[in-house]
Amino acid sequence: MYYSDQTIVFLNGRYINAKEATTSLYSQTMHYGNGVFEGIRSYTTPEGTSIFKAREHYERLLYSAKKMHIRLNYSSQELEGITYTLLKKNNLSNAYIRPLVYLNENMSLTPADGTNLFIAAWEWGSYLGNELQRVMLSSYQRPNPKSCYIDAKIAGHYTNSILAATEAKLSGFDEALLLDADGFVAEGSAANFFYEKEGVLFTPCKTNILPGITRATIFELADELGFSVKEQQFTPDVLKEADSAFFCGTAAEVAGIASLDNIPFKKQWEDSLGYIIQKGYKKLVTQKRKLTVA
């Protein structure tokens, strides 16, 4: 799924065949999760292949590395250039891009001396698919923000996401919605959350979420389309009266939600603000045209 005999990846300054890429089984990242990564998408546009918000993604990668005391000697501009070259070598345009910064051998709980940069790309549809999501309220909570840097994209954090997503699927749902330790809605297992009520979009504030780049794009789209968005804390009880809801993220893009704990939202998806946002997002990443509601 992720690579073939012809796939080229970037590893530590070289473009090599994916099957030639190796790493140590004693990597601190493998044993303790001390590594950082990004999820990025490129799209075919009238101007050619375009990596959506490449600078923002790579600046977050550098931020995440700094927070975890990982030395990464690249600029965001260099990383962007490497990625465009990688896409060209793999003849990819509509692609998902995965940069991973992982560490050398170290069994102690201090950062390893050696840092490795791996970047891969492959064709990958929307992470949550094209169907409306049946969502359950997860029994797992988001990590306490005082326990780690929740605004950094750190490999080890995603054990929480795996537990929540697996619980949802084993329970017959498509996706999970997690709360924070105070009982407020936080986010999905790998996507930010919005809901609609009486013509206004609401989303959790940044207290205990990964403030996604797609989430920030939703604010930009809503402003251009004339929609109001409010950041605030709210409990899952308010969602019983919500009109509609959706997830958003680079991998998921904009994914509509049909129900929460088998309680359907009031509006049909095609009549919701989320549906308009979904269409606007696709137009933004592929056509670069000014948006209108129509």
N, C-alpha and C positions, 0 to 999 in steps of 0.2 A: 504493500500500500504506500509506503513512504519513499521507497527507492527501488531502482531496478539495476540491472547490470551496467547501464549507461549513466546512472546518476552521478553528478559531480557535487561535492560538498566543499566547504571552506573549513580548513582546520589549521590553526596556528600559522597563518601566512601563506598557505598553499591551497590550491584548488586540486583536489584528488578524487579518485573514484570512491564512492561511498563504501564499497566493500574493503577498501584499503584503510579506512579510518579505524584506529584502535585507541584504547586508553587503558590505564592501569586499574586492576581490580582493587587496588588499595587507595583509590581516589577518595579524598575526604568528602567530596560531593556524593559519591555513591554510598558511603557509610553513614554520613551524618546529615546530608541534605544541604550542605553549605555551598550553594551555587545559585546563580541568578539567570533568568531567561526572559525572553519576550515572545509574544505572538503578534505577527505583523501580516498584513495582506497586501498584495499587489493586484492591480486590475488593468484590463485593457480599456483604454480611453481613446478618443479621437486623436490625441497627441502621442499615442504610443503607450507602452507599459508605464504605469505609475504606481509607486509604492505609497500607500495612503498613510500620511502623517509619519513618514520615516523618521524625521528629526525628533518628533515627540517620543516615539518609541525608543530610539537609541539614547536619547537623553535620560529616559527613565531607566534603561539598562545600566547606564553609567552611574545614575543615582543609587540604584539597587546595589551595585557592586561596591560603591563607596560606603554605604551603610553596613555592609557585611565585611568591611576591611579587606576587600579583594582588589588588587591592583590590576587595572585594565588599561593598557597603554594604547588606546585608540580614541580618536575623536568621533563625535556623531557623524561628521561629514565623511570621515574615512570609512566608517561602518556602512553608511548609505552607499558609497561607491562600490565597496566590496559586494554588497547585496545585488546591486544592478548587474554587476559582472556575473555573479552567480546565476541570476535569472537568465541572462543571455546564454551562458554556457549550457544551461539545461533546456533552452528553448521554451521557457515558461513566461506567461504573461499574467493570467489569472492564477495566482498561487498563494499558498500559505507559507510563511517564512518563520523559521524557528532558530533564533540565535540562542546559544547556551554557553554560559561562562562557567567552567567547572575547574576544580582544583586538583593539584597533584597529590601524591601520597602523603598522608598525615593522619595518624591515629589519635593525636592529641586534640584538645578542644580549643585550639588557637588556629588562625588561618594558615593554610599551607603557603609555602614560598612560591610555588609555581602555579601560574594561571594559564588555562587553555581556552581558546575561543573557537567554537564550532558553530557554523551556520549551515542550515539545510533549507530546502524549499521543495514543495510538492503541490500537486493539485489536490484541493480538499474543499468539498462543499461546506455549507453552513453546518457548524458543529452540532446544533440542535435540530437540524433537518428543516424541512419546509412545512411541517404540520404544526398546528397549534399545540402548545405544551400542556399536559396534565401535570400539575405541580402539587407536591406535598410539603407541608411544614416539617422541616427536619428536626430530629431529636438532637442533632449536633449543633453546637454554637460556633460562631466565629471566635477565633482566638482573642484573648484579652489584649487590647492595644498596648498595654504596658509590658506585655510579655515578649514583644517582637516589633519590628517595623512593618505594620500591616499595609503601609502604602508602597512597600517595595515588593517586587515580583521575585520571590525567593523560592527555590525548588522545594525545600522542606515544608513550606506552608501548605502545599497541595495534598498532603496526606489528609487534611481536613476536608478538602474538596472531594477526594476519592471516597471517603467514608460517607459523606452526605449523598453523593450521586449514586453510589452503590445501594445505599439504603432505599433511595427512591425507586430505583429500578427493580429491586427485589420485592418492593411493596406494590408493584404494578403501576408506578407513575413514570413520567418521562424525566422529571427534574425536581430538584429540591430548592426550598427557600429557607435560608438560615436566619436565625435571630442572633443578637449579641447577648452578652451575659446579663444585660439589664432587661431583656425581653422585648427589645425593639427590633423591627425588621432590618436586616443588614443587606444581604445579597444572595444570589444563587450560588451554586457550587463553583461556577466559573464565569459568572456574568453579573452585571449590575441590574437593578430592578427599578421599574417605574410603574406607577398606576395612575389611572385617570378617574377624576371625580368632578362632575359638573363643569366640564370644559377646561379643567386645570390638570396639569401633570404634577405628580408628587414623586419624590425620590428620597431615599435615606441620605442624611447629611454625611460628611466624610469621617465622622467619629470612629467608625469601625468597619470600613469597607476598603477595598482596593479602588481608589478613585480612577476609574478606567478612562482611557483615551477616547473610546467610543462614547462613554457616558458624557464626556465634555463635548463631543460632537453633537450629541442629542440636544444639549443646551443651545448650541449654535444654530442647529436646524430649527428648534422651537422658536427662537428669537426671530429668525428670518421668516418663518411661517406665521408669526403672530400669536404663538401659543405661550401661555404662562407656565413656568416651571417653578415649583417650590421645593427647597431642601428642608426637610424636617424629620424629627424622630416620630415614629408611629408604631403602634402595636399591630399585630395581625388582625385584631378584631375589626379595625377600620376597613379592611379589605373585603369584608362581607358585604359592604355597601358600595364598593368600587364599581365603576362602569366598565373598565377594561384594565389590562396590565400587559407588560412585556419585559423581556430580558434584552440586554444589549451587551455586546463585547466584540472584539476583533474576530474571534473564531465564530461566535454565534451570529454576528451582525445584529439585526433587529428581529427578535423572535416573539411572536404573539403567544399569549397564555390563554388557554381556554377556561381553566378552572383551578381553584386552590382547595385541596382536600375534598375534591369532588363537588365543590360548590361553584357553579359556572358564574362567570362575570356577566353583568347585565347586558352589555352591548354585544352585538355581532362584531367580529373583528373588523370586517370591511366598513363598519360605521364608526370606528374608533379613531382617536387621535394617533394611537400607535400605528395604525395602518398607514396613515398619511406620513408619519415619520419614517416608517419602513420604506415607502416608495421614495421619499425624499433622500434617504440615506443611499439607496441604490443609485439614484440619479447623481448624487454628489460624488460618489467614489468612481463612477464610470463615465460621466458625461461632463462634469465640471460646469454645469449650467446653473444660472440663477434659478432659485426655486420659486414656485408658486403653489398655492393650495390646490388649484385645479389640476 
